[in-house]
């Protein structure tokens, strides 16, 4: 999950920034559906664009986050399949955005969800992997044991 997530994240960012920059004029927006656009965005801050221009702070924070995720995973005694998938997604997202911060000095975002004129902040696959991983972790923790899928290790 981790390696596949990082590869897909970097490949989609590369494709979006290569093809949207070259062929779609100054707006760099491609309308896919009534609720989804591809729109280039350079995020020099954190989540939702907060603290713009704090690049080194977010590099250090990302390295710490990756270290903590790896430490927690290695130290966990009972890691089931869902936890492994969730932590792999979170780690892939953190590493994908860290690669951007180091190589570009910003995070490349391009997925633009909207309803009419109301837009969710533009994001990328790494952000989606982090959110999905956290969601899986929360559901795995909150779900009663009887509803959780059995791990092959149980």
C-alpha positions in Angstrom: 0.0 0.0 0.0 2.8 2.4 1.0 4.9 2.1 -2.2 2.0 2.0 -4.5 0.5 5.1 -2.8 3.7 7.1 -3.2 4.1 6.1 -6.9 0.5 6.9 -7.8 0.7 10.2 -5.9 3.8 11.4 -7.6 2.7 10.1 -11.1 -0.6 11.9 -10.9 1.0 15.1 -9.7 3.6 14.9 -12.5 0.9 14.3 -15.1 -1.4 17.1 -13.9 1.4 19.7 -13.7 2.9 18.7 -17.0 -0.3 18.5 -19.1 -2.4 21.1 -17.5 0.3 23.7 -17.5 1.2 23.2 -21.2 -2.2 23.0 -22.8 -4.9 24.8 -20.9 -4.0 28.4 -20.8 -3.6 30.7 -17.8 -6.6 29.1 -15.9 -5.1 25.6 -16.0 -8.6 24.2 -15.2 -10.2 21.1 -16.9 -13.8 20.4 -16.1 -14.4 16.7 -15.6 -17.9 16.6 -14.2 -20.4 19.0 -12.6 -18.6 18.5 -9.3 -15.0 17.8 -10.3 -12.3 19.9 -12.0 -8.6 19.4 -12.4 -7.1 22.8 -11.3 -3.4 23.4 -10.5 -2.6 24.8 -7.1 0.8 25.3 -5.3 0.4 25.0 -1.6 3.3 26.5 0.3 1.5 26.0 3.6 -0.3 23.3 5.5 -3.7 21.8 5.4 -6.2 24.0 3.7 -3.4 26.4 2.8 -2.8 27.6 6.4 0.6 29.2 7.3 1.7 29.9 3.7 5.4 30.3 3.3 6.4 28.1 6.3 8.2 25.6 4.1 11.0 24.4 6.4 8.5 24.1 9.3 6.4 21.8 7.3 9.4 19.8 6.1 10.4 19.2 9.7 6.8 18.5 10.7 6.5 15.9 7.9 9.7 14.2 8.8 8.5 14.0 12.5 5.1 12.6 11.4 6.7 9.9 9.2 9.0 9.0 12.1 6.1 8.8 14.6 4.0 6.7 12.2 6.8 4.2 11.6 7.6 4.1 15.3 4.0 3.4 16.3 3.6 0.7 13.6 6.8 -1.1 14.6 6.0 -0.9 18.3 2.4 -2.1 17.9 1.9 -5.6 19.2 -1.4 -6.4 17.5 -1.5 -5.0 14.0 -4.4 -6.3 11.9 -4.8 -5.9 8.2 -7.0 -2.8 8.3 -4.5 -1.0 10.6 -1.7 -2.0 8.2 -3.6 -0.6 5.2 -4.6 2.5 7.1 -1.1 3.3 8.3 0.3 2.5 4.8 -2.1 5.1 3.3 -1.2 7.7 5.9 2.5 7.1 5.5 2.3 7.2 1.7 0.4 10.5 1.8 2.9 12.0 4.2 5.9 10.9 2.2 4.3 12.0 -1.1 3.7 15.5 0.2 7.2 15.5 1.8 8.8 14.7 -1.6 7.0 17.7 -3.0 8.0 20.0 -0.2 11.7 19.0 -0.6 11.8 19.0 -4.4 9.4 21.9 -5.3 9.2 23.9 -2.1 5.4 23.5 -2.2 2.9 20.7 -2.4 1.3 20.2 -5.9 -2.5 20.0 -5.6 -4.9 19.6 -8.5 -8.2 17.9 -7.5 -10.9 20.5 -7.2 -14.3 19.3 -5.8 -17.2 21.8 -5.9 -20.9 22.2 -5.7 -21.8 25.2 -7.9 -19.5 28.0 -6.9 -18.6 26.5 -3.5 -15.2 24.8 -3.7 -13.5 22.4 -1.3 -9.8 23.3 -1.0 -7.8 21.8 -3.8 -6.0 18.6 -2.8 -4.0 15.7 -4.2 -3.9 11.9 -4.0 -1.5 12.1 -1.0 -4.1 14.1 0.9 -6.8 11.6 0.0 -4.7 8.7 1.2 -4.1 10.4 4.6 -7.8 11.1 5.0 -8.8 7.6 4.0 -6.1 6.1 6.3 -7.3 8.1 9.3 -10.9 7.3 8.5 -10.1 3.5 8.4 -8.2 3.8 11.7 -11.1 5.6 13.4 -13.7 3.1 12.1 -11.4 0.2 13.1 -11.1 1.6 16.6 -14.8 2.4 17.0 -16.3 -0.7 15.4 -17.3 -3.4 17.8 -15.0 -6.4 17.6 -17.9 -8.6 16.2 -18.3 -6.3 13.2 -14.6 -6.1 12.3 -13.3 -8.3 9.6 -11.1 -11.1 10.8 -7.4 -10.8 10.1 -5.7 -13.8 8.6 -3.4 -13.7 11.7 -6.3 -14.2 14.2 
